[in-house]
């Protein structure tokens, strides 16, 4: 998985954890990525996949981006690089969130 930076110069991931969402009960694999230092600011990228997911088959997954309010956007690539791979991006529009899938050429 390739994590995209909302600004250039993303710093290395500081923390990788398993997180259980108290509202949904889903268990996520998560990574915290700093994008500003100092002060420390970062984004949690979390993914939950079914425990019985099989390689080379389709399955649903849930993606969470936990971002500071002042972030412009956050995104994640699902391949070895951003180009020629599916991307998930999200940004705040007023009081709502916009989530979109993209493909980078």
Secondary structure, 3 states (H helix, E strand, C coil): CEECCCCCCCCCEEEEEEEECCCCCCEEEEEEEEEECCCCEEEEEEEEECCCCCCCCCCCEEEEEECCCCCCCEEEECCCCCECCEEEEEEEECCEEEEEEEEEC
